[in-house]
Amino acid sequence: MALLTSNPTQRIQVTEPKTGQVLDAFPTQPLLSSQGAGWNHLVLEEHRLPPVEVPEVVQANIHISVQTGSPLELEWRTNGRFKRVPLTPDRICFSPAGVSGNLRWTQPSQCVFLALDPNALAVNLPDYNPSAIELAEVHGQPDPVLSHIALALRAELQQGTTSGPLLADTLVSAMAIHIAGRYASQTYRAEQRVSGLSAVQRKLVTDYMADHLGESIKLADLAQLVHMSSFHFARCFKRATGQAPHQHLVQQRIDKAKELLRHSGLSLTDIALTVGLSEQSHLNRLFRKATGVTPLAYRQQRR
């Protein structure tokens, strides 16, 4: 079974246990996908699925699903018998890596599905030993935290990934600590002390962001600069600046775009690429949300 990689074309996949064949988890093309978004340890797909029974498969990654369509009844096989639970937008399904089983539902379904590399827990959480801790499988249980994270990731894709992988990295860290605290057989407790960053550390990180605006900035890259875990760094950065790392990066991109609009003859498309946005439409939306005017109107007002 293959774990998630940085392959931008990767789909959510499962393994057929008898043949070992790796298959796409869903028969339909996704309505929305994180393919090409450059996310680390995570794949998101949203699907509209017909009534179906899914044969027994094995998953290499942690799978989370959040219902975004009409409520339905989900059945899954456990101990040789099907168990039925209601699935509504406030309830999730959570399946650890290595779980095998089959599901069925008799009504059309629309869900956001997340596949999370189990190594993300060890990467983001100090002293977490995944080989010594089992995660529980649950279906149809309320989990506002995972629901909120899944829908936030969905919204990021719908609106264009204006902070690159940085927002997804931050939410993966939040998912890791929540999963370890809620679904692990031994409760993991994160370090509670958050001291912020020193002035030198803060300048090092923010200068790195400014110097690499046009690139894909990862949370792990920033954390490594100050020798912290991704999760601890994200909390320290917010304490020091009042902003999450992805929020600060977006603000830097807006500030740089303003400078280029005032003092350069670059086209709006070139400005978008210079500040790390893949399309001019992303710049237009982000800039207008931050300033109340479009980039073109801002340039005309200051000339």
N, C-alpha and C positions, 0 to 999 in steps of 0.2 A: 504494500500500500504506500503510495507516494504522499509525502507531506507537501504543504503549500510551498511554492517557490516564488521568486520575483517575476516569473514568466507573465508578461502582460496579457497573453491570450488565454490564460488558464481559466477553466470552468470549475464549478463545484463538481467533484467526482466521487464515485464510490467503487467498491470492488465486488465482483460476483464471486462468492466464496468457493464454489465448486471448481471454477475454471481459472480463477485469479485474474480475470479480465477486468481492466479498469474502464469504467463507463461514465458518461455524463449522468449526473444524478437525476436529471429531469428530461422528459421527452420533448419539451417545448423550448423554443428560443426565449431567452429572458426579455421581459419588458424593459428592464434596467439592469445594468451590469457594471461592475468595477473594473472590467477588462480595460487595460490601457491607462488606468488611473495611477499606477505606480504604488499601490498600497503594499504594505509589508505584513506578512503573516495572516492576511485576511482577504477573502473573496466575498462579495455581496452579489446576489442575484434576486430580482423580483420576478415572480412567475404568476401567470394565470393558468390554472390547471383544471382539466376536466375531472369528473369523478373517476377514480382509478384505485386499483390495489397495487401497491409497490411490492415486488417480490423481495425475498430476503437478500440484503446486501450488507457489506461491511464498510464502515467509514474510517478513514485514517485521521480525520480532523474532528474537532469539536463542532457540532452543528447546532445552530440556533435558528428557530423560525418564529416569525411574528405575523399574525394574521392581519392583512390590510383590506381584505374584502369582507363580504357578509359572514356572519357567524355560521359555523357548521359543526358537525359531530365528527370527531376523529377517532379511529379505532387503531390500536396497535397490539401486536401479539406479544404476550409475556407469559412465560411458563406454559406455552402450548395453547393458550386461549387468548381471544381478542378481548381487550378492555376498551370501553367507550368513554370518552370525555368530551365536554363542550369546548370548542375553540373559538374564542372571541378576541377582538383587538387588544384586550387588556391581559391576555394570557399567552404564554409562550411555550414552545417545546425546546428542551435542552437535552442533547445527546452527547456523551463523552466520546472521545476518540476510541476506536476499537470495538464499538458497540455494533452488534448485528441484530437485525429484526426486520419485520415488514409492517407496513402501514396501509390503511385504506380509508377512503372517504367517499360518500355517495352524493355529494353536492359539489358544484364548481367552487374552486378555491383560488384566492389570490393572497400570496404571502411574500414577505421579505425573508430570504434565507441568508444566513451568514455561515461561512466555513472558516474556523479559526485554527491556525496551527497550534497544537498543544504546547509546542516549544515557546510560544509567546508568553506563557505563564512564567517559565523559568527565566526568560530574557528580561521580563519586566519586574519580577518580584525577587528581592534578595532572599537568599536562604530557602527558596521554595524547591522542594524535591519531588518532581512529578512521579517518579518511580515508587515513592513511598506513600502516595496519597491517591485514593480513588475518588472519582467524581460521580455524583448521582445522576441517573437519567430521570427526567420528569417530563410530563406531557399535560398541557392544559392548566398550568399553574400561573398565577399572577406573578409578574416580576417587572415592576415599573422601571427599574434601572436598565435592564437589558432591552426592554421595549423602547425606552427613550433613546438609548444609544443606537439601536438598529434604525429607528426612524430618523435620527440625526444624520447618520451615514447615508441613508437614502436621500435625504434633502440635499446633502453635499453633492451627490452625484447629479441630482436633478438640476441644481443651480450652477453646476460647473465647479470643478475642484480648485477654488481660488487660493487655497493655501497648500496646494500640492498634497503630498502624503502626510503633512504635519498634523492636520486635524485627525485623520484616521489613526495615526500613530498614538496620539493622545487618547483617543477613545478606546483603542486596543489596550492601552495601559489601564484605563478605568475598568474595562471589561475583565481584565486579568485579575485585578484585586477583588472585584465583586464576585467573580466565579470562585476564586479560592476561598473567599469568606462565606459564600452561601452554599456551594454545591460540593465542597471537599469533605472527605470523611474526617479529616483533622482540620479544624478551623485555622486558617492562616490569618494572622493579625499583622497589618502593615505597621511600620514604624510611625509612631504618632508625632514625634518631634519634627517640626518643619521650621528651619532656621532662616530660610531665604537664601539669597546669594550675596557674596561680598561684592563691593563695587568693582573690583578687578574681574571677578567672574561674570558679573552682569555685562560689563563692557566687552569682554571677550566673546560672549554669546551674541549680543546684539550687533557687534561689528561683523561677526561671521555671517549673520543673517543679511546685513546690508551688502556685504561683499559677494554674496552668492544668490542674490534675488532672482536671477534668471535661471537658477538651477532647481533641482528637486531636493528640498531640505527635509531630512528625516529627523524625528525626535531623538533617535539613538545617536545621530551625529552631534547634536547639540549637547546631549547628556555626556557624551564621551569627552567633550572639551573641558568639562569641569569634574570628570571622574565620578559620575553619579549614575545610578540606575535611571532608566527612562521615567519610571513612575515617580521616584523621589525628585528628580530634576523638574518635572512638570509642576509639582506642588511648590517647590522652592522658587521657581521662576515666577509663578503667579503671586506668591507672597511678596517677592521683591519688586515686581512691576505693576501689579494689579491686573495683569492680563495673562490669559493662557498663551503658550508659545505661538499657536496658530493665529490668535488674534493680533499679537504683536507683529507677526510676519505680514499679515494683511495690511496693517497700518503702515508698515514700512513700504509696502508696494504702492499704496495710495500716495504717500509722501513723495516717493520717487517719480511716480507718474505725474504728479503736479509739477515737479521740477522740470521734467522733460517737456511737458506741455507749454510751460512758460519760456523755456530757454533753448529749445531745439526745434528743428524742422522735421523731426521724424514723423512718419505717418502714425495713425492710431494703432494700426496693426503692429508696427515695429515697436511702439511703446509697450503694447501689451506683452510682446515676446521678451522685451528687455527686462520687464519687472516680473517675469515668471508666469505669465498667463498665456494659455495656449491659443486663445481666440480673442478677437476684438470685442465680441459680444460679452465675454466674461469681464473685460475691463469696463465696458459701458455699464453693466449691471452693478458691479462692485463700486465703481466710482460714484454713480448716482446715489446708491444707498448711503455712502459715506458723506457726500457733499451736497446732495440735493439737486445737482446739475449733471449733465452729461459731460464727458471729456471734451467734446467739441465746443460746447457752450462755455466751458471753463477757459479753454484756450482763446476763444474769441473775446471773452470779457477782459482778458489780461493782455490784449494786444491793441 
